[in-house]
Structures are given as C-alpha cells and as structure tokens.
Amino acid sequence: MSESAPLVARRVVLPVRGMHCASCVDKVDAALKAVPGVEAVSVDLPSRTVAVSFVPVAGKLEVKHLRRAIEAAGYDVLGESESRAQAESISLLSQKEEQSRLTTRLEVAVVFSAPLLLAGRLGLSPYTALLLALPVQIWGGWHFHEGLVRAWRRRRADMDALVSVSTWSAFLYSAYVVFLPETMPAAARATQWEAVSGLVIFVTLGRLIEARTRGKTNEAVVKLMRLAPKTARVLRGGAEVSVPLDEVVVGDVARVRPGEQVGTDGEVVSGRSTIDESLLTGESLPVEKAPGSRVWGGTMNKNGALELRVTRPGRESALARIVEAVRESQATKPRIQRAVDKIAAWFVPAVIVLAVTAAAAWLRAGAGPDYQMALTSFVSVLACACPCALGLATPLAVVAGIGRAAEMGVFIRNADVLEELGRLDVVLFDKTGTLTLGRPEVSGSIVLRGTEDEMLSWALACEERSEHPFSEAIRARARARRVDAPDVESFEALPGRGVIVRSKGVVARAGSLPWLREEGVALPQDDATRFSSEGSLLGVAVGTELLGAFRMEDALRPSAAAAVRALKDRGLEVFLVSGDRNAAAYRVAEAVGIGTVFAETRPEEKSAIVRRFQREGKRVAMVGEGFNDAPALAHADVGVALATGTDVAVESADLALMNPDLTSLSKAIDLSQRIRAVIRQNLAWAFAYNILLLPVAAGALYPRWGILLRPEYAGAAMALSSISVALNSLRLRRKDASAVL
C-alpha cells in the first residue's frame, strides 16, 4: 500500500480591490483566517495585496476558496501571483482605474453641488434642491454606499459605512422636511443639503489626494520594476533568438550588446566590458567584467559585447529578488502597527455608539427634542471619525522609508528591523570580506615538506570546490604556476575550519592551523613559534604531515575605518569577531580603529559571543558576508549581510547592504530613526485628531460656547487627517535627513 504524498504549504499573493482603511484590513484578515487550512495571512493596505500561506487540499482548499472568502467579505480579487511585486502590478492598474472613476464621481458631485451652496441667492425651490442633491448622493457617493452594503453583509462597519450612513441620514432627513414639513416643528425644518454635498465632495477629494500621494511613497520600487527588461537574446540551435525573460532557463547562453540592460544573473563566458551596477549597489563607477566574472540582472552593459551563461532566470535575478524582498518587507508590520490594529478594530463600533449617544442626548436635552442638533451631531460624529488615518499612519511611513532605503542600496527584510536598528548597543564585524575586500592573495609560502608546487597541488584539490575567500587566491596561484590538482574522490567543507578531501586513498586537509592540530596533524614547537608571528595562513596537510602554509593578505575595504568611526560617534560599542589568527585580526582591527578583538572563533563561537552580549541586556548587530557568519547573523537582533557575500549569509540576515560602502549601515540607522519619528508623528496626529474633534462633533462645546462642527466641515477634517498622514510619510523620500527629524 503506497503512502500518500505529504501535504506541502503553498503561498499565493492576491491583489484585492476595495480596501481603504484599517477596518478593511481587519475584515479581510479575519475572513481568510476563518478558512480551515490557512496558516498565515499578511494584508498590505498601501499596495492592496494579500499574501496567504495555506496547505492545498484538492476540492476543499484551493485558491478559489480563498477568493470566495475575500469576495464574501465584500471585496474583489483581481488575480493571483506567487510574487507580491507581480500582484502589486495588477493592483496598481486597478487603483488607477479606481482613481479615474472617483475623479468622474467627484466632478459630477461638484457640478450639482454648486447650485445647492447658492440655493438662497438663486431662490431654488425645495424640490429643485432635492433633485440637485439626488445625483450627488446616489452617483457621487456610490462608492461609499457599496462599502455600506459590504459592511452589512459582514456585520462589520468601516469608513465607507460611516460616510454612507451619515450622508443618507442627512439626505433622508432633508427629503422628509421637503415632503412633510408640517409634521416637524418650525425650528427643525432646515434641510441639510450642504452637509450631503460637502461630505461626498470632501471625503472623495481626500481619498483621491491620499491615493496619489500613497503611490509616490512607493516610487523607488515602481522604478525598479519598470527597469527590468522584458526580453533577452539567447543562443538556441546555433542561432540568436529573442525570447521573453520568463522563458530564459538556467544554462542558456545570452548575448548582451553595448548599451543594453542585463536581463538575468549569469557568468561571463566570452567578451570583456564594463557594467554599471549603480542600480543595485549605488556605486557610480562601472565595474570591469571578463570571462568568469559574475553579472547581475538589472545592471547596464556599457562598452563591450558579452556572452554569459545564465545562472538564475529573469524571475529569480538579483533585480527581481530585490524588488520582491523590498515589497515583502514593506508588507510586514512593525510591533507598533500590530498594537494600533487592535485599537482600530474597536474604533468604528465605538464611534457608532458615540454618534447614537450624542443624538439621543440632544433629543432629551432642554424643554423638548432638538431634531436639528440631534441630526447634526449624529452625522458629524460619523463623518469626523477617521479610522483611515490610523490604518495608514504606520504602513505609509514603512513603505516610503523602505523605498528610500532601496534607493540607498540598503534592503530591509522586515519592518521590525526599523525599530531594532535605532536601539542597538553593540556592532560586531566579521573581518574577511567585510572589513576587508574579501579578495585575498597569496603573498608568500612557508614550505616544511616537499616543494611549493606539491603543496599548491594539494591545496588546489581542497579549495577547487570551496566558496571560502582563500579558495580563489589558491586557484589564481595555481593558474599562474600552471599547477594541476589530483583527482578528488570526496569533498567535505567544515565552515570556519577547513576542507577535507580524499584522493587515491590519501586524505588531504587545508584550513586553519588550530583546526589541523585538532585533526591530528603534527605541528612541531619550532614551527608553531614561527607561524605565530605570521598573519593569515592557510595550512596544508597530507595525512598527519603538515606540508606548510600559504600566507594570505587581504586589502582593507576603503570605507571600513569611516564606518567604524561613524558607529562609535553614535555611542555604539564596536568589536571584531574573526575566525582568522590573532596577528591578522589585530592588524585589521588596529587599522580601522577597533579596540577589542575575538580571534580564531568558529561559527558556533560567533553565535555564542552574540548571545553573551544579549544576556547582558544589549541589542546586537552582526555584520558579515560568509557562510560561517550565517549562525551569528541569525542570532543577532539585527543581522547585516553584504549582498556580495554568500547566499546563506544574505538569507540569514535582516538587512543587506548592496553598496560596498560600509557607512551605509550608519545611514540605515539614520533612516530607521527618521521612519520611527514619522510613524510617531503620524500616530500622534491621527489619535489627537480623533480625540479632539469627536467631542466637538458630538456638540460638547455648543451649550457653553456655541461651537459646533457641521457635517461638511467634519468630512473635510477627516479627509485632511488622511492627507496629512500621507504627506508626512512622503517626506521620507527626501534625501536630507534633517528634513524629517
């Protein structure tokens, strides 16, 4: 009897139309989480997309069931994608169509409202005013009424429902006055057409301005998406053919002419040129490329023709992965937003209770019921309430800030990192490839047994398949001396230690001298004393016999000293954590201005150092780029990887520096503080607006001071609150840091 295949979780991103505020997010989130088998839901209000992780079950849980759940909540699903960036492209088209429809509705509302505002001067009859108000309420406010129907179906009100109820209340009351004035007291016979038209116009205008401003906050990512080429020229069957980028596969040979954009990641197999990588790294100087060089999708070929073997297809290229990573990070919620969401979930019901209470109070106040005040307070409270500002306060700042970081060549994986960056106490730097360029060269050798070429041959056997920075130096040395490696039967890499290979029954090792000693390789005391004064060494042994060691030297990264100085100026403690020998580690530390060094550390020891600082109550950032840095990057409060490093390191990190300038880390901390400042400002404004104006709208100041917030002005104030939050977030797009703080 065959066993059934294990169930594998799937992730899909759905572009959704109709979400406008925090209540909408809450409704979609709740609808999807109520579906059995759904494991995780991430709703991103600024991009109008929803990411869902679920375990598919044929006939019981498929994408169509997720669509039905969202549609049952009153929203439209526009498609599906595996990528948030692709889903957002669909959503952007829908949002442009929605803006066009809103513009048309706004124009109609303005045209028919103009005579209403001049009704007294024009001498309009009550019936003419009613006919003019009808298209404003029905056609101009149709999108609000659709929201009311959705809210009724789900029994959960949102901003659209509040606006719709308030306009219908004013409209129906006024219509009643027109047709049956004799049934109302003389003081209650004033119509509220200005309130109807003002609410529809101001709230719709606010939504339009907010939508256009919101689109600008994400311009950086949109630019990246537009820069991706759509086709590539590949060699197939001996001929050059142009194919869509999605059809390019790993192993294809692609041609890139001068002035063309590289479509996929690959390795140069023919030709020489310079590549402008500023889109990915921020570096303005072109980088020379020759056979064996790596190139990245999204970069620009300058002056030579290249043929490259594709290593990643277009949808997985560096540019595509960056766009997707940025969009995913923008969709995550920092801790403060999760707290705000809980408040927003109770906000709309609380507003409805306040509106009803205010109306009831005015009906019971004084010598008799005050219908005008009851209606005005009821409509004004509903019109004034703005869950939209609360819902957008944090996401818009996150989207704008992470987009700005992308322009700087800093890619933030999770919104929580924004909070952690501003609270750091300790920064730990790896040495090789981080503070140094990671391109060590063999500067000499110490031969104990045999000849240097024999030692080099065994070193090449060990390092030929390795990703360690020393491996390329050994391969270059072997090419220069025309030395070949023996055939290798088995290969084993031990991160932070070395490599073990077997060839023709012989075991050879290459790695650090302390590790070789642990492996049983003999190291006489005289030789140990001699080696201790050297810098970075790669020992080579066959069996238990040490053949000698190669001396390695690696140039400092030009920005290393400035980066360390910038972090220290912030009051951060900076340490060097390296697997290299004491002499080499201290030499680099002294050059960049680091006083404390942890040398000859293994990957698990780097993680232990991170945890030691954390036990002291300190928040730790680890900066590295190698395979052996991955555990420490994962354990740190903020893991920072150089994007030129290994895939494992980059995947383990919270933040990737595409720019080789290490001062980008200090700039990222600056930006995180600016984002947090804008979030605090947005939330302060959103809460203050609601706390101060809702009592005024309810009529609390009227009995003593005669101050009353009319519905049309309440609607304008609500629109202004959302617009102000959007514009404040847009300031993060500025390059001047002081403009925001």
HELIX and SHEET records of a PDB file:
HELIX    1   1 ALA A   22  LYS A   33  1                                  12    
HELIX    2   2 VAL A   63  ALA A   72  1                                  10    
HELIX    3   3 ARG A   84  LEU A  117  1                                  34    
HELIX    4   4 ALA A  119  LEU A  122  1                                   4    
HELIX    5   5 PRO A  126  PRO A  135  1                                  10    
HELIX    6   6 VAL A  136  GLY A  140  3                                   5    
HELIX    7   7 TRP A  142  ARG A  154  1                                  13    
HELIX    8   8 MET A  159  PHE A  179  1                                  21    
HELIX    9   9 PRO A  181  THR A  183  5                                   3    
HELIX   10  10 ALA A  186  ALA A  188  5                                   3    
HELIX   11  11 TRP A  193  THR A  217  1                                  25    
HELIX   12  12 GLU A  219  LEU A  227  1                                   9    
HELIX   13  13 LEU A  245  GLU A  247  5                                   3    
HELIX   14  14 SER A  278  THR A  281  1                                   4    
HELIX   15  15 GLY A  314  GLU A  316  5                                   3    
HELIX   16  16 ALA A  318  ALA A  331  1                                  14    
HELIX   17  17 ARG A  335  ARG A  364  1                                  30    
HELIX   18  18 TYR A  371  CYS A  384  1                                  14    
HELIX   19  19 PRO A  387  GLU A  407  1                                  21    
HELIX   20  20 ASP A  416  LEU A  421  1                                   6    
HELIX   21  21 LYS A  431  LEU A  435  3                                   5    
HELIX   22  22 GLU A  452  GLU A  463  1                                  12    
HELIX   23  23 PRO A  469  ARG A  481  1                                  13    
HELIX   24  24 LEU A  513  GLU A  518  1                                   6    
HELIX   25  25 GLN A  525  SER A  532  1                                   8    
HELIX   26  26 ALA A  560  ASP A  569  1                                  10    
HELIX   27  27 ASN A  582  VAL A  592  1                                  11    
HELIX   28  28 PRO A  603  ARG A  615  1                                  13    
HELIX   29  29 PHE A  627  ASP A  629  5                                   3    
HELIX   30  30 ALA A  630  HIS A  635  1                                   6    
HELIX   31  31 ASP A  647  SER A  652  1                                   6    
HELIX   32  32 SER A  664  ALA A  697  1                                  34    
HELIX   33  33 TYR A  702  TRP A  705  1                                   4    
HELIX   34  34 PRO A  711  LEU A  730  1                                  20    
HELIX   35  35 ARG A  731  ARG A  733  5                                   3    
HELIX   36  36 ALA A  737  ALA A  739  5                                   3    
SHEET    1   A 4 VAL A  38  ASP A  44  0                                        
SHEET    2   A 4 THR A  49  PHE A  54 -1                                        
SHEET    3   A 4 ARG A  10  ARG A  17 -1                                        
SHEET    4   A 4 ASP A  76  VAL A  77 -1                                        
SHEET    1   B 6 ALA A 239  PRO A 244  0                                        
SHEET    2   B 6 THR A 231  ARG A 236 -1                                        
SHEET    3   B 6 VAL A 253  VAL A 256 -1                                        
SHEET    4   B 6 LEU A 306  ARG A 312 -1                                        
SHEET    5   B 6 ASP A 265  SER A 270 -1                                        
SHEET    6   B 6 ARG A 294  VAL A 295 -1                                        
SHEET    1   C 3 VAL A 287  LYS A 289  0                                        
SHEET    2   C 3 SER A 273  ASP A 276 -1                                        
SHEET    3   C 3 MET A 300  ASN A 301 -1                                        
SHEET    1   D 7 VAL A 410  ILE A 412  0                                        
SHEET    2   D 7 LEU A 655  LEU A 657 -1                                        
SHEET    3   D 7 VAL A 638  LEU A 642  1                                        
SHEET    4   D 7 VAL A 620  GLY A 624  1                                        
SHEET    5   D 7 VAL A 426  PHE A 429  1                                        
SHEET    6   D 7 GLU A 573  VAL A 577  1                                        
SHEET    7   D 7 THR A 596  PHE A 598  1                                        
SHEET    1   E 6 GLU A 441  VAL A 447  0                                        
SHEET    2   E 6 GLU A 545  GLU A 553 -1                                        
SHEET    3   E 6 SER A 536  VAL A 542 -1                                        
SHEET    4   E 6 VAL A 506  GLY A 511 -1                                        
SHEET    5   E 6 GLY A 498  SER A 503 -1                                        
SHEET    6   E 6 SER A 490  LEU A 494 -1                                        
END                                                                             
